[in-house]
Amino acid sequence: MALTKAIAQAQLARIIASYPDAVVTVVNGENSASCVRDTRTGEAELDDNGEVGITHGTVRGNADTLGTVSNGATITVAGVAASVMAHRTDSMGALLTIEYQLQKQI
């Protein structure tokens, strides 16, 4: 059986249902979707205003639900504003992977 867009999106939905601790809500403009957060790392940097925590991560969600995104755009990941660093859609157009960066005071 060939992998189709519908099958890929159904498998993502099963993963989201099976691993709720790995799921975050991503908001892209007026679009909102439950996505799987694959990675998350933080590092501290010194800034003129004090120490700033930087978090890089990757989320994967349904491309149809999330809509079009561009590098440098602002999205919301788990309620926190983030900048899109890179994005890619799989060859079927089913799944959208977004690499993002958050910045917030710690």
TORDREN-38974 format. One record per atom (N, C-alpha, C): residue in one letter; x, y, z. Coordinates in Angstrom, 3 decimals, decimal comma, padded with zeros to 6 digits. Layout:
<sites>
SITE resn        X        Y        Z
SITE    A        X        Y        Z
...
</sites>
This chain:
<sites>
SITE resn        X        Y        Z
SITE    M  000,845 -001,168  000,000
SITE    M  000,000  000,000  000,000
SITE    M  000,891  001,232  000,000
SITE    A  000,607  002,166 -000,885
SITE    A  001,384  003,398 -000,976
SITE    A  000,957  004,365  000,132
SITE    L  001,933  005,101  000,632
SITE    L  001,650  006,122  001,637
SITE    L  001,011  007,310  000,945
SITE    T -000,142  007,704  001,407
SITE    T -000,848  008,840  000,820
SITE    T -000,943  009,952  001,840
SITE    K -001,340  011,115  001,373
SITE    K -001,513  012,269  002,253
SITE    K -002,483  011,944  003,380
SITE    A -003,602  011,316  003,069
SITE    A -004,608  010,983  004,087
SITE    A -004,054  010,007  005,126
SITE    I -003,291  009,019  004,678
SITE    I -002,711  008,052  005,611
SITE    I -001,690  008,731  006,520
SITE    A -000,846  009,594  005,948
SITE    A  000,159  010,303  006,746
SITE    A -000,511  011,181  007,796
SITE    Q -001,569  011,888  007,424
SITE    Q -002,273  012,739  008,378
SITE    Q -003,001  011,912  009,435
SITE    A -003,523  010,758  009,064
SITE    A -004,170  009,871  010,035
SITE    A -003,153  009,320  011,033
SITE    Q -001,961  008,990  010,559
SITE    Q -000,911  008,498  011,462
SITE    Q -000,484  009,597  012,439
SITE    L -000,365  010,835  011,956
SITE    L -000,042  011,949  012,849
SITE    L -001,121  012,099  013,919
SITE    A -002,376  011,989  013,526
SITE    A -003,479  012,094  014,493
SITE    A -003,385  010,991  015,549
SITE    R -002,994  009,785  015,157
SITE    R -002,821  008,685  016,116
SITE    R -001,671  008,967  017,080
SITE    I -000,574  009,509  016,555
SITE    I  000,566  009,858  017,415
SITE    I  000,153  010,924  018,419
SITE    I -000,560  011,938  017,960
SITE    I -001,026  013,010  018,855
SITE    I -001,919  012,440  019,946
SITE    A -002,812  011,522  019,596
SITE    A -003,705  010,917  020,588
SITE    A -002,953  010,012  021,559
SITE    S -001,887  009,364  021,089
SITE    S -001,149  008,402  021,916
SITE    S -000,124  009,028  022,841
SITE    Y  000,384  010,207  022,506
SITE    Y  001,464  010,840  023,273
SITE    Y  001,100  012,279  023,634
SITE    P  000,087  012,466  024,487
SITE    P -000,367  013,829  024,791
SITE    P  000,704  014,710  025,440
SITE    D  001,678  014,121  026,114
SITE    D  002,730  014,930  026,732
SITE    D  003,654  015,562  025,702
SITE    A  003,657  015,059  024,487
SITE    A  004,515  015,597  023,426
SITE    A  003,761  016,576  022,525
SITE    V  002,500  016,867  022,850
SITE    V  001,656  017,680  021,985
SITE    V  001,569  019,117  022,507
SITE    V  001,708  020,064  021,588
SITE    V  001,534  021,481  021,900
SITE    V  000,601  022,083  020,853
SITE    T -000,032  023,183  021,216
SITE    T -000,856  023,904  020,255
SITE    T  000,012  024,935  019,561
SITE    V -000,055  024,953  018,243
SITE    V  000,683  025,920  017,433
SITE    V -000,343  026,809  016,728
SITE    V -000,129  028,123  016,817
SITE    V -001,008  029,084  016,155
SITE    V -000,196  029,800  015,087
SITE    N -000,711  029,759  013,870
SITE    N -000,092  030,427  012,723
SITE    N -001,149  031,338  012,122
SITE    G -001,090  032,624  012,446
SITE    G -002,125  033,553  011,993
SITE    G -003,459  033,159  012,596
SITE    E -004,436  032,870  011,752
SITE    E -005,758  032,461  012,233
SITE    E -005,893  030,948  012,321
SITE    N -004,845  030,216  011,965
SITE    N -004,871  028,757  012,000
SITE    N -004,286  028,240  013,307
SITE    S -004,890  027,213  013,854
SITE    S -004,423  026,602  015,101
SITE    S -004,465  025,090  014,949
SITE    A -003,412  024,418  015,427
SITE    A -003,362  022,964  015,294
SITE    A -002,600  022,340  016,442
SITE    S -002,976  021,127  016,794
SITE    S -002,193  020,327  017,733
SITE    S -001,025  019,743  016,952
SITE    C  000,175  019,899  017,504
SITE    C  001,388  019,441  016,826
SITE    C  002,244  018,651  017,803
SITE    V  003,095  017,812  017,270
SITE    V  004,044  017,050  018,080
SITE    V  005,330  017,868  018,169
SITE    R  005,778  018,096  019,409
SITE    R  007,047  018,800  019,605
SITE    R  008,126  017,741  019,702
SITE    D  009,047  017,760  018,721
SITE    D  010,099  016,753  018,655
SITE    D  011,266  017,051  019,579
SITE    T  011,715  018,292  019,600
SITE    T  012,905  018,638  020,359
SITE    T  012,724  019,978  021,045
SITE    R  013,544  020,173  022,056
SITE    R  013,508  021,460  022,743
SITE    R  014,803  021,612  023,515
SITE    T  015,549  022,651  023,246
SITE    T  016,785  022,903  023,976
SITE    T  016,835  024,362  024,372
SITE    G  017,497  024,650  025,460
SITE    G  017,634  026,024  025,916
SITE    G  019,070  026,338  026,215
SITE    E  019,424  027,579  026,029
SITE    E  020,765  028,021  026,380
SITE    E  020,659  029,461  026,865
SITE    A  021,552  029,835  027,731
SITE    A  021,526  031,184  028,292
SITE    A  022,513  032,074  027,559
SITE    E  022,117  033,325  027,343
SITE    E  022,987  034,343  026,771
SITE    E  022,867  035,588  027,634
SITE    L  023,901  036,391  027,636
SITE    L  023,822  037,659  028,343
SITE    L  023,322  038,725  027,388
SITE    D  022,449  039,564  027,870
SITE    D  021,866  040,630  027,089
SITE    D  022,024  041,911  027,895
SITE    D  021,845  043,054  027,280
SITE    D  021,950  044,320  028,007
SITE    D  020,973  044,383  029,177
SITE    N  019,856  043,695  029,054
SITE    N  018,827  043,720  030,105
SITE    N  018,922  042,540  031,060
SITE    G  019,975  041,765  030,966
SITE    G  020,114  040,606  031,832
SITE    G  020,210  039,335  031,026
SITE    E  019,995  038,226  031,682
SITE    E  020,126  036,934  031,033
SITE    E  018,851  036,580  030,289
SITE    V  018,999  036,076  029,087
SITE    V  017,863  035,711  028,249
SITE    V  017,965  034,229  027,919
SITE    G  016,879  033,509  028,096
SITE    G  016,871  032,100  027,727
SITE    G  016,414  031,938  026,293
SITE    I  017,134  031,152  025,527
SITE    I  016,766  030,900  024,136
SITE    I  016,380  029,432  024,007
SITE    T  015,246  029,194  023,442
SITE    T  014,777  027,831  023,249
SITE    T  014,570  027,587  021,762
SITE    H  015,194  026,536  021,260
SITE    H  015,018  026,101  019,876
SITE    H  014,190  024,830  019,917
SITE    G  013,355  024,636  018,943
SITE    G  012,569  023,408  018,913
SITE    G  012,029  023,124  017,532
SITE    T  011,389  021,990  017,418
SITE    T  010,766  021,560  016,171
SITE    T  009,379  021,031  016,486
SITE    V  008,415  021,444  015,686
SITE    V  007,059  020,910  015,801
SITE    V  006,648  020,358  014,444
SITE    R  005,792  019,346  014,488
SITE    R  005,291  018,739  013,246
SITE    R  003,775  018,646  013,354
SITE    G  003,082  019,135  012,316
SITE    G  001,627  019,108  012,332
SITE    G  001,050  018,943  010,938
SITE    N -000,265  018,957  010,884
SITE    N -001,015  018,795  009,648
SITE    N -000,842  020,062  008,800
SITE    A -000,264  019,924  007,613
SITE    A  000,006  021,073  006,751
SITE    A -001,279  021,786  006,336
SITE    D -002,353  021,045  006,105
SITE    D -003,614  021,661  005,701
SITE    D -004,179  022,537  006,813
SITE    T -004,029  022,112  008,054
SITE    T -004,575  022,852  009,188
SITE    T -003,715  024,065  009,540
SITE    L -002,393  023,907  009,472
SITE    L -001,492  025,007  009,843
SITE    L -001,407  026,086  008,779
SITE    G -001,630  025,747  007,539
SITE    G -001,562  026,734  006,472
SITE    G -000,132  027,062  006,084
SITE    T  000,030  028,127  005,331
SITE    T  001,338  028,536  004,819
SITE    T  002,105  029,307  005,889
SITE    V  003,388  028,992  006,006
SITE    V  004,253  029,698  006,959
SITE    V  005,523  030,087  006,214
SITE    S  006,165  031,155  006,671
SITE    S  007,406  031,574  006,026
SITE    S  008,483  031,809  007,083
SITE    N  009,734  031,655  006,675
SITE    N  010,846  031,894  007,588
SITE    N  010,785  033,328  008,094
SITE    G  011,029  033,503  009,393
SITE    G  010,980  034,815  010,015
SITE    G  009,606  035,195  010,537
SITE    A  008,581  034,442  010,162
SITE    A  007,223  034,725  010,636
SITE    A  007,124  034,446  012,126
SITE    T  006,154  035,068  012,779
SITE    T  005,890  034,815  014,188
SITE    T  004,727  033,849  014,305
SITE    I  004,949  032,785  015,056
SITE    I  003,898  031,821  015,391
SITE    I  003,830  031,742  016,913
SITE    T  002,864  031,016  017,420
SITE    T  002,767  030,780  018,858
SITE    T  002,886  029,286  019,096
SITE    V  003,802  028,901  019,988
SITE    V  004,008  027,500  020,346
SITE    V  003,725  027,361  021,831
SITE    A  002,697  026,601  022,179
SITE    A  002,301  026,399  023,574
SITE    A  002,102  027,731  024,292
SITE    G  001,497  028,703  023,599
SITE    G  001,169  029,986  024,206
SITE    G  002,285  031,009  024,221
SITE    V  003,437  030,704  023,641
SITE    V  004,584  031,614  023,657
SITE    V  004,953  031,985  022,221
SITE    A  005,183  033,278  021,966
SITE    A  005,557  033,726  020,625
SITE    A  006,899  033,131  020,224
SITE    A  007,004  032,747  018,954
SITE    A  008,223  032,131  018,438
SITE    A  008,471  032,615  017,017
SITE    S  009,741  032,638  016,632
SITE    S  010,122  032,976  015,257
SITE    S  010,373  031,694  014,481
SITE    V  009,864  031,643  013,259
SITE    V  010,101  030,492  012,390
SITE    V  011,511  030,615  011,825
SITE    M  012,342  029,624  012,116
SITE    M  013,717  029,618  011,631
SITE    M  013,818  028,866  010,303
SITE    A  013,045  027,803  010,147
SITE    A  013,014  027,006  008,918
SITE    A  011,715  026,210  008,916
SITE    H  011,288  025,816  007,744
SITE    H  010,085  024,981  007,633
SITE    H  010,185  024,125  006,379
SITE    R  009,482  023,017  006,405
SITE    R  009,445  022,139  005,239
SITE    R  008,179  021,286  005,300
SITE    T  007,688  021,003  004,122
SITE    T  006,514  020,145  003,982
SITE    T  006,983  018,849  003,328
SITE    D  006,432  017,732  003,764
SITE    D  006,831  016,457  003,160
SITE    D  006,402  016,413  001,692
SITE    S  006,868  015,409  000,986
SITE    S  006,648  015,332 -000,464
SITE    S  005,175  015,212 -000,851
SITE    M  004,325  014,777  000,073
SITE    M  002,895  014,640 -000,225
SITE    M  002,116  015,893  000,130
SITE    G  002,766  016,816  000,859
SITE    G  002,061  018,005  001,325
SITE    G  001,187  017,727  002,531
SITE    A  001,456  016,629  003,228
SITE    A  000,620  016,221  004,357
SITE    A  001,075  016,838  005,681
SITE    L  002,372  016,785  005,943
SITE    L  002,912  017,197  007,233
SITE    L  003,847  018,388  007,076
SITE    L  003,696  019,353  007,976
SITE    L  004,545  020,537  007,985
SITE    L  005,430  020,473  009,212
SITE    T  006,738  020,594  009,007
SITE    T  007,704  020,642  010,099
SITE    T  008,202  022,071  010,205
SITE    I  008,164  022,619  011,422
SITE    I  008,604  023,990  011,664
SITE    I  009,694  023,981  012,721
SITE    E  010,830  024,563  012,400
SITE    E  011,880  024,802  013,385
SITE    E  011,681  026,225  013,884
SITE    Y  011,680  026,400  015,203
SITE    Y  011,357  027,708  015,773
SITE    Y  012,356  028,089  016,868
SITE    Q  012,292  029,354  017,245
SITE    Q  013,108  029,847  018,362
SITE    Q  012,248  030,778  019,213
SITE    L  012,259  030,537  020,519
SITE    L  011,586  031,402  021,489
SITE    L  012,642  032,254  022,169
SITE    Q  012,263  033,439  022,631
SITE    Q  013,147  034,233  023,484
SITE    Q  012,301  034,804  024,587
SITE    K  012,747  034,569  025,816
SITE    K  012,016  035,112  026,957
SITE    K  012,961  035,275  028,127
SITE    Q  012,654  036,223  028,980
SITE    Q  013,454  036,461  030,174
SITE    Q  013,405  035,254  031,113
SITE    I  014,529  034,936  031,726
SITE    I  014,531  033,881  032,757
SITE    I  014,922  034,464  034,082
</sites>
